[in-house]
Amino acid sequence: MPSNVSVAELKAKAKELRLNIVETTFNATSGHVGSSLSCADMLTALYFKYLNVDVANPDWEERDRFILSKGHCALAYVPCLAMKGFIPIESLADFNKTGSAYGMHPDSKKIRGCDASTGSLGHGMPIGVGMSIGLKMKGINAKVVVMTGDGECQEGSNWEAAMAAAKYKLENLIWIIDRNKLEIDGPTEEVMPLEPLDKKVEAFGMKCIKCNGNDMEDVDRALAEAWETAGPVCIISSTTKGYGVKKFEGDVKMHYGSFGDDRKDLQVYIDEINARG
Ligand SMILES: Cc1ncc(C[n+]2csc(CCOP(=O)(O)OP(=O)(O)O)c2C)c(N)n1
């Protein structure tokens, strides 16, 4: 059951997450900042309203599961887990430094509250399908949410998993595609066209819900619908890569970016994020 959290509260949390993403990028000297900013609203809504997880007991068997298949966005995921209380917020200062538990890609053996180690794209959906079947066999009524990138959808394993999700009628599986329309080296529609993505998803036997993934009200509406639907369900979350900092928005070079080492540059981004609604 989603908790009773207002859109205004979620928006404030998403802003806090964006601030943590840019601060963590600065401390780490570089990172997948554009990709992380695009999915910040969705991650916030999941962790602060929808996912039924227990910070005191991360291995609780009945919990909802979340798999960040676009694992290069640990830069958003780890700060989100820290804000939720799974890990100390101070540890973000060491993100991706030698000896830190938190690298550019998440390691579930080292991160409290992390359900799957990811980073090699195309694995989240197959893992999610397996988890979902396992929960069903045990009679546990928990959601399994997988977030992939859109470029990542070019990996065939996602579609094999989608086929299996329909066959096994995985009512609790939710696939979220962060549709920021850019991958590592250009627009998805130039590199390997995905459209009509909604029709493809539906043809694989999944209900498709669309939303503006950088508009918290719309994110909330889409997740509420997905939570109430007997799945498998897919949310195509239309976003902007780098959302929150104008200079990064839609710039493929900010897929993996660096701010340099002058804190004054970082302050410009912090001010912009703070000034936005
Ligand atoms: C199997 C595999 N191949 C290549 C990579 C390198 N890689 C990291 S991110 C990325 C692009 C991902 O694009 P997209 O799925 O659109 O996600 P976005 O960063 O735009 O959110 C690639 C190719 C990888 N992590 N895994």
The ligand as a MOL file (V3000), in Angstrom:
LIG
                    3D

  0  0  0     0  0            999 V3000
M  V30 BEGIN CTAB
M  V30 COUNTS 26 27 0 0 0
M  V30 BEGIN ATOM
M  V30 1 C 25.9680 -4.5230 -21.3040 0
M  V30 2 C 26.4860 -3.1090 -21.2520 0
M  V30 3 N 26.9600 -2.5300 -22.3740 0
M  V30 4 C 27.4150 -1.2540 -22.3340 0
M  V30 5 C 27.4300 -0.5510 -21.1470 0
M  V30 6 C 27.9900 0.8730 -21.0940 0
M  V30 7 N 26.9230 1.8490 -20.8930 0 CHG=1
M  V30 8 C 26.7380 2.4470 -19.6960 0
M  V30 9 S 25.4630 3.5110 -19.7060 0
M  V30 10 C 25.1520 3.2200 -21.3330 0
M  V30 11 C 24.0340 3.9190 -22.0500 0
M  V30 12 C 22.7190 3.6660 -21.4370 0
M  V30 13 O 21.7440 4.4440 -22.0810 0
M  V30 14 P 20.2800 4.4260 -21.5860 0
M  V30 15 O 19.8100 3.0410 -21.3680 0
M  V30 16 O 19.4810 5.2350 -22.5410 0
M  V30 17 O 20.3350 5.0970 -20.1540 0
M  V30 18 P 20.5160 6.6280 -19.7360 0
M  V30 19 O 21.9110 6.7450 -19.2620 0
M  V30 20 O 20.2520 7.4940 -20.9280 0
M  V30 21 O 19.5440 6.8340 -18.6780 0
M  V30 22 C 26.0480 2.2850 -21.8580 0
M  V30 23 C 26.0360 1.7930 -23.2480 0
M  V30 24 C 26.9410 -1.2070 -19.9870 0
M  V30 25 N 26.9010 -0.6060 -18.7980 0
M  V30 26 N 26.4520 -2.4810 -20.0710 0
M  V30 END ATOM
M  V30 BEGIN BOND
M  V30 1 1 1 2
M  V30 2 1 2 3
M  V30 3 2 2 26
M  V30 4 2 3 4
M  V30 5 1 4 5
M  V30 6 1 5 6
M  V30 7 2 5 24
M  V30 8 1 6 7
M  V30 9 2 7 8
M  V30 10 1 7 22
M  V30 11 1 8 9
M  V30 12 1 9 10
M  V30 13 1 10 11
M  V30 14 2 10 22
M  V30 15 1 11 12
M  V30 16 1 12 13
M  V30 17 1 13 14
M  V30 18 2 14 15
M  V30 19 1 14 16
M  V30 20 1 14 17
M  V30 21 1 17 18
M  V30 22 2 18 19
M  V30 23 1 18 20
M  V30 24 1 18 21
M  V30 25 1 22 23
M  V30 26 1 24 25
M  V30 27 1 24 26
M  V30 END BOND
M  V30 END CTAB
M  END
